[in-house]
Amino acid sequence: MPDINLISALIFGLALIHTFSTKAFEQLAHRHPKHAGLLHLLGEVEVVFGLWAIVLIILMTVLKGRSQALEYIESREYTEPMFVFVIMVIAASKPILETVKKFITSIANRSPFSSALTQAWLGLAFVPLLGSIITEPAAMTLAALILAPLIFNQEISERLKYATLGVLFVNVSVGGTLTSYAAPPVLMVAKTWQWDSAFMLLHFGYKAAAAVIINASAVCYLLRKTVAKQAPSSKSSAEKFSYTVSSIHLLFLAGVVIFAHHPIIFLSLFMLFLGYTQAYKSYQSPLILKEGLLVGFFLAGLVVLGGMQQWWLQPIVSSLAPTALFFGATTLTAITDNAALTYLGSLINGIPDEAKYMLVAGAVAGGGLTIIANAPNPTGVALLRNGFKDHSISALDLLLGALPPTLCVMALFLV
């Protein structure tokens, strides 16, 4: 009987290849309209890992039996996919987005630089660092929605768009490391290694903040001639705005963040949130339920597929010296979720403090290289892909766009 571990590794590899091929499926959909529906589905990057996870479970059922397949599915931890779905929908609600926009606009209007360019810089620097408080998925959602009309929905070259997307993904990945609860790869080890927020701020925070500012400033310099000419996005598209409604939305967001590890509670809060948005429809815009569900499906599929890669990942992690571990973690993060990587590291007994730092530093540094490298990345893809050619994001172009900001983070973390 075939080894299910080898089969899972093969399926994981096929899912990675599929991730890098989504743009090709979108192009095929235009050439073959008869099968456009299926090809568009296969071109949805958020569908990839969920689809291949279903293939794995079907094969596991055939090879190992229904009970063992069900036992494996139920043994996985799905809190993170559920949390990302909920936080994404709430953070993208109109009252919260308008509140953040008003704050950013008020700062931009006082800036000596172009208001639109200042808003773009704040979306790439301030909001990712805000992720250390409101969590990285929420920061990604807000940053993507702020940047979309400024950069991704404008007549800007694809090369600059991918450079901006790479900076956004990298900055969100490291911007959540100022605290011990906001970045998924840090969260996986914080309790086991007794890393509190003070530890994170002292060992990671100031380096991360410097990298975020440098990356945002560099790409905004490249964008200065195009973004600076645009009218600033200071006006709200909504008919109504209420500080009371916005405050209540922020309370829902805070409640979900506080109870991020308790799905029963944050899902209950989400149900109340849905009821509240229905009660005050005039202050709302349509919730991004479809996008949130697709991202949750992607992450759940990654949990299922990634859970069977421990047999080859953990020996690699445990065998590397600290410096090699840093570069290895950065590289491995590109092909597996960085939270899964640090979780495997937390299972290694007697790992020295220097190796702990190098593992987490490498995992967060590489968090922008691919769509699957960091949990919030699929959120950014779902919200920004319409601003790219064929309404699809090329995995290769994203990798190239993310390389310069990744190298900047690596240099600072190695200091």
TORVEXLO-745209 format. One record per residue (C-alpha): x, y, z; residue in three letters. Coordinates in Angstrom, 2 decimals, always signed. Example, Ala and Ser with C-alpha at 12.3 -4.5 7.8 and 13.67 -1.06 7.14 Angstrom:
<rs>
+12.30_-4.50_+7.80_ALA;
+13.67_-1.06_+7.14_SER;
</rs>
This chain:
<rs>
+0.00_+0.00_+0.00_MET;
+1.40_+3.45_-0.90_PRO;
+2.76_+5.53_+1.97_ASP;
+0.21_+8.25_+2.80_ILE;
+3.05_+10.57_+3.88_ASN;
+4.65_+10.39_+0.46_LEU;
+1.27_+10.90_-1.19_ILE;
+0.60_+13.95_+0.99_SER;
+4.01_+15.40_+0.07_ALA;
+3.28_+14.83_-3.62_LEU;
-0.13_+16.52_-3.33_ILE;
+1.45_+19.39_-1.40_PHE;
+3.95_+19.80_-4.24_GLY;
+1.14_+19.78_-6.82_LEU;
-0.69_+22.43_-4.82_ALA;
+2.43_+24.61_-4.84_LEU;
+2.76_+24.19_-8.61_ILE;
-0.94_+25.04_-8.96_HIS;
-0.40_+28.20_-6.87_THR;
+2.28_+29.39_-9.28_PHE;
+0.05_+28.52_-12.26_SER;
-3.19_+30.34_-11.42_THR;
-2.48_+33.15_-13.88_LYS;
-2.12_+30.57_-16.67_ALA;
-5.59_+29.18_-15.87_PHE;
-7.06_+32.69_-16.11_GLU;
-5.46_+33.15_-19.52_GLN;
-6.82_+29.77_-20.66_LEU;
-10.29_+30.81_-19.51_ALA;
-10.21_+33.72_-21.99_HIS;
-9.08_+31.43_-24.82_ARG;
-11.62_+28.67_-24.12_HIS;
-14.93_+30.33_-23.16_PRO;
-16.74_+26.97_-23.28_LYS;
-14.86_+25.86_-20.14_HIS;
-14.31_+29.35_-18.71_ALA;
-16.23_+28.60_-15.49_GLY;
-14.04_+25.65_-14.52_LEU;
-10.84_+27.40_-15.59_LEU;
-11.73_+30.53_-13.63_HIS;
-12.33_+28.32_-10.59_LEU;
-8.91_+26.68_-11.01_LEU;
-7.44_+30.17_-11.42_GLY;
-8.74_+31.29_-8.03_GLU;
-5.64_+31.16_-5.83_VAL;
-7.80_+31.00_-2.69_GLU;
-9.32_+27.72_-3.93_VAL;
-6.01_+25.93_-4.52_VAL;
-5.14_+24.44_-1.14_PHE;
-8.73_+23.70_-0.21_GLY;
-9.18_+21.84_-3.50_LEU;
-6.02_+19.75_-3.08_TRP;
-6.85_+19.11_+0.58_ALA;
-10.11_+17.52_-0.61_ILE;
-8.08_+15.35_-3.02_VAL;
-5.86_+14.26_-0.12_LEU;
-8.82_+13.35_+2.08_ILE;
-10.45_+11.34_-0.72_ILE;
-7.22_+9.38_-1.28_LEU;
-6.80_+8.91_+2.48_MET;
-10.35_+7.55_+2.68_THR;
-9.65_+5.08_-0.13_VAL;
-6.26_+3.97_+1.24_LEU;
-6.78_+4.17_+5.01_LYS;
-10.52_+4.04_+5.48_GLY;
-13.25_+6.52_+6.30_ARG;
-12.69_+6.51_+10.07_SER;
-8.97_+7.31_+9.83_GLN;
-9.60_+10.10_+7.32_ALA;
-12.24_+11.63_+9.58_LEU;
-9.97_+11.25_+12.59_GLU;
-7.22_+13.17_+10.79_TYR;
-9.54_+15.98_+9.64_ILE;
-10.96_+16.41_+13.15_GLU;
-7.48_+16.41_+14.70_SER;
-6.50_+19.60_+12.83_ARG;
-6.73_+23.02_+14.48_GLU;
-8.97_+25.37_+12.45_TYR;
-9.02_+28.35_+14.81_THR;
-6.72_+30.45_+12.61_GLU;
-8.78_+30.07_+9.38_PRO;
-11.96_+30.94_+11.30_MET;
-10.28_+33.89_+13.01_PHE;
-8.88_+35.27_+9.74_VAL;
-12.33_+35.03_+8.13_PHE;
-14.03_+36.86_+11.00_VAL;
-11.37_+39.55_+11.47_ILE;
-11.21_+40.16_+7.71_MET;
-14.96_+40.78_+7.42_VAL;
-15.16_+43.03_+10.47_ILE;
-11.99_+45.02_+9.66_ALA;
-13.25_+45.64_+6.12_ALA;
-16.63_+46.92_+7.27_SER;
-17.34_+50.46_+6.11_LYS;
-17.43_+52.17_+9.53_PRO;
-13.97_+50.84_+10.49_ILE;
-12.47_+51.50_+7.08_LEU;
-13.88_+55.05_+7.05_GLU;
-12.50_+55.69_+10.54_THR;
-9.00_+54.62_+9.53_VAL;
-9.27_+56.60_+6.29_LYS;
-10.28_+59.74_+8.17_LYS;
-7.29_+59.37_+10.49_PHE;
-4.88_+58.77_+7.61_ILE;
-6.37_+61.62_+5.58_THR;
-6.03_+64.04_+8.49_SER;
-2.32_+63.20_+8.73_ILE;
-1.84_+63.31_+4.95_ALA;
-3.42_+66.77_+4.72_ASN;
-0.79_+68.09_+7.13_ARG;
+2.08_+66.48_+5.25_SER;
+4.46_+68.62_+3.16_PRO;
+4.31_+65.91_+0.49_PHE;
+1.50_+64.96_-1.89_SER;
-1.57_+63.94_+0.09_SER;
-2.15_+60.83_-2.05_ALA;
+1.50_+59.77_-1.76_LEU;
+1.42_+60.30_+2.01_THR;
-1.72_+58.16_+2.25_GLN;
+0.03_+55.42_+0.28_ALA;
+3.06_+55.61_+2.60_TRP;
+0.85_+55.36_+5.68_LEU;
-0.95_+52.39_+4.15_GLY;
+2.38_+50.64_+3.63_LEU;
+4.05_+51.65_+6.90_ALA;
+1.65_+52.79_+9.63_PHE;
-1.09_+50.21_+9.02_VAL;
+1.28_+47.17_+8.94_PRO;
+2.80_+48.34_+12.24_LEU;
-0.73_+48.81_+13.58_LEU;
-1.02_+45.08_+12.96_GLY;
+0.92_+44.51_+16.19_SER;
-2.20_+45.75_+17.99_ILE;
-5.13_+44.74_+15.78_ILE;
-3.44_+41.57_+14.39_THR;
-1.88_+41.04_+10.98_GLU;
-5.01_+39.83_+9.13_PRO;
-6.88_+42.99_+10.16_ALA;
-3.91_+45.15_+9.14_ALA;
-3.71_+43.44_+5.75_MET;
-7.41_+44.01_+5.15_THR;
-7.27_+47.70_+6.03_LEU;
-4.03_+48.35_+4.14_ALA;
-5.30_+46.60_+1.00_ALA;
-8.55_+48.56_+0.98_LEU;
-6.71_+51.85_+1.52_ILE;
-4.10_+51.16_-1.18_LEU;
-6.48_+49.73_-3.80_ALA;
-7.84_+53.08_-5.10_PRO;
-4.46_+54.81_-4.77_LEU;
-2.25_+52.28_-6.57_ILE;
-3.84_+49.03_-7.67_PHE;
-6.85_+50.50_-9.46_ASN;
-4.78_+53.11_-11.29_GLN;
-2.89_+53.13_-14.59_GLU;
+0.40_+52.15_-13.00_ILE;
+2.84_+49.64_-14.48_SER;
+2.46_+46.03_-13.41_GLU;
+6.08_+46.06_-12.27_ARG;
+5.41_+48.85_-9.78_LEU;
+2.21_+47.19_-8.63_LYS;
+4.09_+43.97_-7.85_TYR;
+6.82_+45.95_-6.09_ALA;
+4.15_+47.61_-3.94_THR;
+2.39_+44.29_-3.29_LEU;
+5.70_+42.72_-2.25_GLY;
+6.38_+45.57_+0.19_VAL;
+2.86_+45.29_+1.60_LEU;
+3.15_+41.53_+2.19_PHE;
+6.64_+41.78_+3.72_VAL;
+5.73_+44.77_+5.91_ASN;
+2.58_+43.08_+7.24_VAL;
+4.61_+39.92_+7.98_SER;
+7.16_+41.79_+10.12_VAL;
+4.87_+44.61_+11.27_GLY;
+3.07_+42.31_+13.69_GLY;
+6.22_+41.34_+15.61_THR;
+6.14_+44.25_+18.07_LEU;
+3.82_+42.16_+20.27_THR;
+3.57_+38.46_+21.06_SER;
+0.02_+37.80_+19.84_TYR;
-0.47_+39.54_+16.48_ALA;
+1.81_+37.61_+14.09_ALA;
+0.81_+33.93_+13.55_PRO;
+4.43_+32.59_+13.49_PRO;
+5.17_+34.37_+16.79_VAL;
+1.91_+33.22_+18.32_LEU;
+2.85_+29.59_+17.68_MET;
+5.94_+29.80_+19.91_VAL;
+5.21_+32.61_+22.37_ALA;
+3.67_+30.46_+25.10_LYS;
+6.07_+27.52_+24.72_THR;
+9.19_+29.71_+24.76_TRP;
+7.74_+32.29_+27.18_GLN;
+8.11_+35.22_+24.81_TRP;
+5.97_+38.15_+25.97_ASP;
+5.37_+41.47_+24.20_SER;
+8.25_+43.13_+26.04_ALA;
+10.61_+40.43_+24.73_PHE;
+9.29_+40.87_+21.18_MET;
+9.67_+44.64_+21.29_LEU;
+13.23_+44.39_+22.60_LEU;
+14.48_+41.69_+20.21_HIS;
+12.33_+42.15_+17.10_PHE;
+10.22_+45.28_+17.34_GLY;
+12.65_+48.11_+16.60_TYR;
+14.28_+46.16_+13.75_LYS;
+10.89_+45.38_+12.26_ALA;
+9.77_+49.01_+12.52_ALA;
+12.96_+50.19_+10.79_ALA;
+12.50_+47.66_+7.98_ALA;
+8.85_+48.63_+7.48_VAL;
+9.71_+52.34_+7.24_ILE;
+12.63_+51.76_+4.85_ILE;
+10.59_+49.46_+2.58_ASN;
+7.57_+51.78_+2.47_ALA;
+9.75_+54.83_+1.80_SER;
+11.67_+53.09_-0.99_ALA;
+8.61_+51.95_-2.94_VAL;
+6.84_+55.29_-2.42_CYS;
+9.89_+57.00_-3.91_TYR;
+9.42_+54.81_-7.00_LEU;
+5.70_+55.68_-7.05_LEU;
+6.15_+59.42_-6.48_ARG;
+5.62_+60.51_-10.11_LYS;
+2.39_+58.57_-10.59_THR;
+0.67_+58.54_-7.20_VAL;
+1.51_+62.18_-6.39_ALA;
-0.57_+63.34_-9.39_LYS;
-3.72_+61.63_-8.16_GLN;
-6.50_+63.26_-6.21_ALA;
-6.33_+62.05_-2.59_PRO;
-8.95_+59.57_-1.48_SER;
-10.32_+61.78_+1.24_SER;
-14.00_+61.62_+0.39_LYS;
-16.16_+58.79_+1.62_SER;
-18.28_+56.94_-0.87_SER;
-20.87_+56.23_+1.81_ALA;
-24.01_+58.24_+2.39_GLU;
-23.74_+58.26_+6.16_LYS;
-21.03_+58.13_+8.81_PHE;
-21.58_+57.82_+12.55_SER;
-18.89_+57.88_+15.20_TYR;
-21.18_+55.85_+17.46_THR;
-21.60_+53.10_+14.87_VAL;
-17.87_+53.14_+14.14_SER;
-17.06_+52.88_+17.86_SER;
-19.32_+49.84_+18.20_ILE;
-17.63_+48.24_+15.18_HIS;
-14.24_+48.88_+16.80_LEU;
-15.49_+47.24_+19.99_LEU;
-16.48_+44.15_+17.98_PHE;
-13.01_+44.16_+16.39_LEU;
-11.34_+44.48_+19.81_ALA;
-13.47_+41.66_+21.22_GLY;
-12.50_+39.30_+18.39_VAL;
-8.80_+40.17_+18.84_VAL;
-8.96_+39.62_+22.62_ILE;
-10.65_+36.22_+22.19_PHE;
-8.66_+35.21_+19.10_ALA;
-7.90_+31.77_+20.60_HIS;
-11.48_+31.05_+21.61_HIS;
-13.51_+30.34_+18.46_PRO;
-16.78_+29.82_+20.30_ILE;
-16.58_+33.35_+21.69_ILE;
-15.33_+35.20_+18.61_PHE;
-17.81_+33.38_+16.36_LEU;
-20.59_+34.37_+18.75_SER;
-19.38_+37.97_+18.59_LEU;
-19.39_+37.68_+14.80_PHE;
-23.03_+36.56_+14.84_MET;
-23.89_+39.62_+16.94_LEU;
-21.88_+41.77_+14.54_PHE;
-23.88_+40.48_+11.56_LEU;
-27.09_+41.28_+13.39_GLY;
-25.86_+44.77_+14.23_TYR;
-24.93_+45.51_+10.61_THR;
-28.44_+44.50_+9.56_GLN;
-29.96_+46.76_+12.19_ALA;
-28.00_+49.78_+10.89_TYR;
-27.91_+49.08_+7.16_LYS;
-27.78_+52.74_+6.19_SER;
-24.27_+53.03_+7.69_TYR;
-22.97_+49.89_+6.00_GLN;
-21.66_+48.72_+2.66_SER;
-21.84_+45.04_+1.57_PRO;
-19.65_+42.86_+3.80_LEU;
-16.84_+40.95_+2.07_ILE;
-18.24_+37.56_+3.07_LEU;
-17.31_+35.84_-0.20_LYS;
-13.69_+37.03_-0.07_GLU;
-13.43_+36.11_+3.61_GLY;
-14.83_+32.62_+3.05_LEU;
-12.43_+32.01_+0.15_LEU;
-9.46_+33.02_+2.32_VAL;
-10.71_+30.83_+5.17_GLY;
-11.06_+27.91_+2.73_PHE;
-7.50_+28.48_+1.52_PHE;
-6.07_+28.50_+5.05_LEU;
-8.12_+25.49_+6.14_ALA;
-6.77_+23.58_+3.15_GLY;
-3.25_+24.64_+4.13_LEU;
-3.87_+23.33_+7.67_VAL;
-4.97_+19.95_+6.29_VAL;
-2.14_+19.61_+3.77_LEU;
+0.53_+21.17_+5.99_GLY;
-0.30_+18.89_+8.90_GLY;
+1.19_+15.93_+7.03_MET;
+4.49_+17.60_+6.08_GLN;
+6.04_+17.35_+9.55_GLN;
+7.90_+14.14_+8.66_TRP;
+10.25_+15.97_+6.25_TRP;
+10.13_+19.55_+7.56_LEU;
+11.05_+18.93_+11.20_GLN;
+14.31_+17.02_+10.48_PRO;
+15.45_+19.91_+8.27_ILE;
+14.65_+22.52_+10.93_VAL;
+16.28_+20.57_+13.77_SER;
+19.49_+19.80_+11.85_SER;
+20.48_+23.36_+10.91_LEU;
+22.91_+25.62_+12.78_ALA;
+21.44_+29.01_+13.88_PRO;
+22.64_+31.11_+10.91_THR;
+21.81_+28.36_+8.43_ALA;
+18.45_+28.02_+10.17_LEU;
+17.73_+31.70_+9.50_PHE;
+18.30_+31.35_+5.76_PHE;
+16.63_+27.95_+5.71_GLY;
+13.54_+29.28_+7.49_ALA;
+13.30_+32.21_+5.08_THR;
+13.48_+29.82_+2.13_THR;
+11.13_+27.18_+3.57_LEU;
+8.58_+29.87_+4.43_THR;
+8.15_+30.48_+0.70_ALA;
+6.76_+26.94_+0.26_ILE;
+4.96_+26.50_+3.57_THR;
+3.07_+28.72_+5.98_ASP;
+5.50_+30.45_+8.36_ASN;
+3.30_+29.69_+11.37_ALA;
+3.48_+25.98_+10.59_ALA;
+7.26_+26.26_+10.34_LEU;
+7.71_+27.94_+13.73_THR;
+5.24_+25.51_+15.28_TYR;
+7.45_+22.61_+14.18_LEU;
+10.41_+24.43_+15.74_GLY;
+8.53_+24.74_+19.03_SER;
+8.27_+20.94_+19.16_LEU;
+12.07_+20.50_+19.17_ILE;
+13.40_+19.87_+22.65_ASN;
+16.43_+21.81_+23.88_GLY;
+16.59_+24.25_+20.98_ILE;
+19.05_+27.06_+21.97_PRO;
+17.90_+30.67_+22.32_ASP;
+19.92_+31.82_+19.30_GLU;
+18.27_+29.17_+17.13_ALA;
+14.83_+30.22_+18.41_LYS;
+15.49_+33.81_+17.35_TYR;
+16.88_+32.79_+13.96_MET;
+13.93_+30.49_+13.23_LEU;
+11.28_+33.12_+13.96_VAL;
+13.28_+35.93_+12.31_ALA;
+13.68_+33.90_+9.14_GLY;
+10.02_+32.85_+9.14_ALA;
+8.68_+36.41_+9.40_VAL;
+11.32_+37.79_+6.99_ALA;
+10.17_+35.39_+4.28_GLY;
+6.47_+35.96_+4.95_GLY;
+5.94_+38.09_+1.86_GLY;
+7.63_+35.91_-0.75_LEU;
+4.58_+33.87_-1.76_THR;
+0.85_+33.80_-1.24_ILE;
+1.06_+30.90_+1.20_ILE;
+4.04_+32.20_+3.20_ALA;
+1.97_+34.16_+5.73_ASN;
-1.67_+33.68_+6.75_ALA;
-2.83_+37.24_+5.86_PRO;
-1.41_+37.09_+2.30_ASN;
-4.46_+35.40_+0.74_PRO;
-6.52_+38.27_+2.17_THR;
-4.40_+40.78_+0.27_GLY;
-4.68_+38.71_-2.90_VAL;
-8.46_+38.48_-2.62_ALA;
-8.82_+42.25_-2.18_LEU;
-6.24_+43.45_-4.72_LEU;
-6.13_+40.97_-7.58_ARG;
-8.69_+42.91_-9.66_ASN;
-6.12_+45.67_-9.98_GLY;
-3.79_+43.39_-11.95_PHE;
-3.84_+42.16_-15.52_LYS;
-6.33_+39.31_-16.07_ASP;
-7.57_+39.96_-12.51_HIS;
-4.93_+37.50_-11.34_SER;
-1.72_+37.77_-9.36_ILE;
+1.35_+35.98_-10.71_SER;
+3.19_+34.03_-8.01_ALA;
+6.51_+34.52_-9.80_LEU;
+6.05_+38.29_-10.16_ASP;
+5.06_+38.52_-6.50_LEU;
+8.23_+36.63_-5.54_LEU;
+10.37_+39.05_-7.57_LEU;
+8.57_+42.06_-6.14_GLY;
+8.99_+40.83_-2.57_ALA;
+12.70_+39.99_-2.84_LEU;
+14.12_+43.52_-2.25_PRO;
+12.05_+44.26_+0.90_PRO;
+12.75_+40.72_+2.14_THR;
+16.51_+41.28_+1.81_LEU;
+16.14_+44.54_+3.76_CYS;
+14.38_+42.72_+6.60_VAL;
+16.95_+39.92_+6.57_MET;
+19.82_+42.39_+6.85_ALA;
+18.26_+44.15_+9.83_LEU;
+17.31_+40.92_+11.62_PHE;
+20.87_+39.62_+11.25_LEU;
+22.31_+42.69_+12.98_VAL;
</rs>
